[in-house]
Amino acid sequence: SILGIDSSKGFGQAWDSFLRRICEREAGLENSSMDAETLRAVLERLADSVRSKSSGTGPITGNDLADAYTLETAQSAGEGVLAQLQRLPGLTQRDSEPGTRSFVDYDMLGALQGGAFARQVLTGFLNASLVPLSELSEKAVAMAGFVLREKQATPETLIGVAEQLQHRAQKDRVAPQLIADCVSVAIQMAIDMERDAIDFRGLLVDGASLGAISMEEICIAGIEFRNCSVREITFGDMSNSTGTFFSNCLITKVSGASNRAGLPQKIISEDCEIEAFDNIGTTRAVLQLPIDPRLKALITILRKLYRQAGAGRKFGAFNRGITRPEVLEYVEPVLDILQKNQFISIFNAVVHPVRKQTSRVERILSSPTLSEDKVVIETKALP
């Protein structure tokens, strides 16, 4: 039944189905002492706990296993439960530390951490105590967004929770990183919901880590990032990037600008340290390339699906940011070519990438004008 899961519908939906079936299988074993819901809750709690450890995957001791069960059920772990905890799926023995375990698969770990984060959001982080050492991964963000949407939550749900956490930030060491994670999930949810803007109502993120922040697909307003480390910031049209401010931050990469002079100080202050710039990693940059408009449409679509975070894109999303009519007219024909060649699948009017084509996509994007891939040839032949 696991092989029947349609992964084209997005990471969150695929892994939610996968985890549910794994836990149902484990709970159905003859000597099982836990039901499927408890199994998943324990796995999610353990996955969340390793965010506070330097390896990010473990170690998990026998006491950690028993404590996770007790915290989820308010019961002590009996002999049968302890035996089942020792063989939880997704965990493997650590050679360097006998008797301890680690998560072995990063996709599964991200899915479990995203599920745990969503559960905590819905309870207002009432029992959060461990301080994460890094931000939620992109896969965890995708999973959290899926679970929250299934529970009828919105980006405003996360903004409200982040505001509550901000009141705790002065005396609670765990709050800053949780605020940052709420921001990441809220932005991704807003993008997935095809919103044009998101307003964080004056929120401050101070002393936390963040992954990729995209201001290419959405206008982000009402938020300041102070003393943070940020993996990547992506700009689209600089004139639309207002209401967001970075001060005294370490930014690994800025995409959409070629140098410091190209960044407005109203967004990124002079005291921010930026390690690298990338001026071709945005839709705006693609449109400025001296290549055929058919290829510009193809590159833009592949970038949105395969290089930007998210489960999929509605049809209208592929027109966003394309300001040139000679490129816009080829968006729909190129989508038809990609679907015919099984680069995309369409479900409920949402276009999803087919991940097994990722290596071909990367080869196309690395040299689109020289590529001899069938998709490129058919795109060039469009009338």
N, C-alpha and C positions, 0 to 999 in steps of 0.2 A: 504493500500500500504506500510505503514511503516513496517508491520509485514513481508513483503516480502523481506526486505533488508537482504542480505547475510552477516552476521557479521563475517563469517570466512575469509573474504577477508581483514581483518585488521581494526583497530580502525579508522584510517583516512578515508578510503573509506566508512565505515559504517556510521560514523557520518557526513561526508559531505553529503551523501544522506539523512540522517535523518534531518539535519538542512535545507537543501533545501526544503524538503517536508513540514516541519513545517512552514517555512516562506511563501511558496506558499499557504498553507491552510489559514494562517492569512491574507495574502494579498487578498485572494479570498472572504473574508467575506463581507457581504453587506455594512457594515458601515466602511470598511477599508479605511484609508487615505494614506497608504504607499504601495509601491510595494514590492515584495519579496526581491529584491536585497537591497533595502534601509533598510528593516527590519533586514536582516542579518548583514549588515554593522553596524547598530546601536547596535545590540546585541554584536557584536564582540568588538566594541569600549568600551561598558560598561564593558564587561568581562576583557578587558585589563586594564581598569581604576582601578579595585579593586585589582590589583597586588600591588598597592601603598598603600593599606590600611591594617591595622594590622590583621584583621580577614581573609583577603584573599577572602572574598565573598561579602562584603558590608561594610558600608551602602551605598545605592544609593538613593539620594534624588530626588524630583521632578525636581529641577533645573538641576541635573545631567542628567536626562532623556532628558530634553529639549535641554541642551547643546550638548549632543551626536548627536541629530538629526540635530541641526544647523551646527555642524562641518562636518557632512557627506554630507549635502545637500546645505549648504550656504543659507538656508532659515530659517525663524523663524517658530517655531512650532505653528500652528493654533489650534483652539479648537478641531477639529476632530483628528488631530495628537496627541495632548496632551492626549485625551481620549484613543487613541490606545496605547500610550506609557505607560499608567497606567496599561495596562493588557498584557504587553509583556510576552511571554511564557518563563518559566524557572526562573522567579523572584517571590519571595514571600514576604509578609509583615513581618517586623521585630517586634516581640512583645516588645522588649526593647526600641525601638525607633519608635513611631507611625509616619506614613507618609513616612517611608523609606522602602527600599526593599533590598533583598539579593538574590544571586543565590542559588538555593536549591539543585542542582544536580552537583556533582563534575565531572562526565563524560562530561556533557554538558558544564560546565565551562571550562574544559581543552580543549575541541574541539573548543570552541569559542576563547579562548586565543591563541591557535595554529593558527587558521585562521587569527586572527588579527596580530599575529607576522609575518606570511608569507606575508601579505599585506604590512607590514612596511618594510620588507626586500626588497621587489620589488620596493619600493619607496625610499630606502636608508635612512629610518628613518628621513625623512626631518622634520616631525612635532612632533617627540617624545619629551615629556617634563616631564611626570610623572616618578618618580624613583621607580622601582619595589623593593619590600622588600624581595623577594625570587626568586629563579630560576623558569624557566618554568617546569611544571610537566612533567612526562614521557608521559602522554596522550597528553599534549599540544605539546611536541616535535614530537610525532608521527603524529599529525594532521598537524603541520607546514611542516614536511617533505613531507607528501602526497600532500598538496596543492602546494608546491614549485615544486615537480616533475611534477605535472599536468601542471604547467606553464613553463616546460622545464628548470627549474633552476637546478644547480648542487651544490655539496659541495663547488666548487670554487666560485660560486656566493656568498655564505655566507662568505667565507674567504675574498673576495674582499670588501664586506660590512663591515666586522669586521675591516679590515685595515683602511677603511675610518673613522670608529668610533674611532679608536685608535688615530687618529689625533685630534679628539675632546675631548679626555678623560681628558686632563689637565684642561679644563675649563667647562666641561659638566658633571654634576653629574650622569646623566642617562646613559652615555656611557659604563662604566665598566660592568654593569649587562647585557646590550644588547650585548656586545662583548661575554660574557660568554654564553649567550643563543644562539648566532650564532654558537659558538663552539659546543655546545651540539647537535644542529640540524644538523650541518655539519657532525659530527661523526656518528650520527645515519643514515643519508642519505647514507654515504659511506658504512656503514655496510649493509644496505638494498640493495645497489647496488653491493654487493659482492666484494668490493675492498679490497685489501690486505693492503693498506697503505693510509694515508692522511697526507699531508705536509702543515702546517699552516704558513710557510714562515717567521718565526721569530716573530710571534704574542705574545703579552704580555697581560695576563688577570690579572688585579690587583684590589683587593678589591671587589670581587664579590662572589656570591653563585652559586654552581653547584650541580647537582644531582649525578647520577652514571656515572663514566667514565670507559669504558671498554677497556683495552689494551689486552684482551684475544682474541678478534676476529679481531683486526686490529692494525697495527703498526701506532702510532701517533707520528709525528715528527714536529720539528720547532715551539714549543710553550712552554711558561713558565707561570705557575700559581703562583702568588705572593700575599700573604695576603688574600687568599681565604678560604672559608669554603666549604668543599666537602663531600657529603654524603657517597660516596663509590668509591673506586678505585679497579678495578679488573685486576689482572695480569695473564697472561698465561705463556709463556716461557719468563723468565726474559732476556734472551740473545737477544730477539727481541724487547725489550722495550727500545728504544733509542730515543733521540731527544725530550723528554718531561721532564720538570723539575718543581718540586713543592718546593717552598721556603716559610717559615713562614706561612704555611697553617694549618688550623684545619681540620683534616680528621676523620670523624666518624668511618669508617671501611675500612680496607684494606683486600681484598680477594685474596688468592693465596700466602699468606705468613703466617707463624705461629708466627713470632715475628719480632722485629726491626732489628735483625741481618740478617734476610733473605732479607732485602731490600737494593738494591744498592744506595749508596749516589749520584750517577750520576743522579738518578731520584727523590728521595725524600731526601731533606736536613735534617740535624740533628735538625734544628730549627722548623720542623713541629711537631705538636702535633697529635698523633694518639690514638683514644680511644679504638679501638678493632681490632683484627685480626681474619681471618677465612681462614684456610688452606684447607678446603674441598669444597669450593664453586666455583671450576673451573674444566674445562675438564681435565687438567693435574692431578689434585688431584683425580678425579674419576678413571683415568686410573691406579693410584697407589693403589687403594683399593684392598684388598685380596678377591675378589668376582669373580663369573663366568663372562667371557667376554661377554656373552649374556646380562647379567644385566648391565654391563658397557655401552654397546651400548644403551640399553633402557634408562638408567639414563641420558646419554649424550644428547640424542635426546629430552627427556622431559625437561631437563634444558634449552636447546637452545630455545625451543618453548614457554615454560610457565614461565621461570624465567628471561630470558634476554629480553631486550626491543626490539621492532620491530614488524612489521605487520606479518611477515612470513619469511621463509627461503627457498632459492632454494636448490635443492637436493644436490648440491656440498658442501653446507655449513655444512652438517652433517658429512662430512669426515674431515673437517678442524680441526686441533688440535689433531686428533686421530693418534697417531704414531705407534700403535701396530696392526699388520695385523690380529691377532686373534680377535680383536674387530671390525675392519673395515669390515670384511666379514659378520658381522651380522647387519650392519646398514640398508641395504635394506630390509632384511626379517623382521626386527623390525618395519620399516615404514609400511610394508604391514599389520602387525598385528594391528598397531595403526589405520590405515585407516579402516580396517575391523570392529574394535570396536568403530569407530566414535570418536576417540581422535584427529584425524587430518582430514582436508579436503585439497584437492589438486586442485589449480586453476591456469591455465597458467604456469604449471611446478613449482609453488611455494607452499610449504607446510605451512598451517596455523593451529594454535591450535583451537580446539573447546572449547570455554571458559566455557561452562557448565560442562566440565569435570575437571575443576581446582581443586576442592576439592578432587577428586579421585587421581589426579596427586600428590598433596601435601602429601596424605597418602602413596602413593607408594614411593615418594622420602624420606620420613621420616624414612622408614624402608623397603628398597627394598628386603632384603634377607628373611624377615619374612612375607611380604605381600602375601595375598591369592587372590589378585585381578586377574580377568580372564586374563588381559593383561600380568601380571607377569608369571602366570602359562603357558600361551602359549609361552612366550619368553623363559622360561626355557626348554620347550619341543622341541625347534628348534634343528634340527640335527647338 
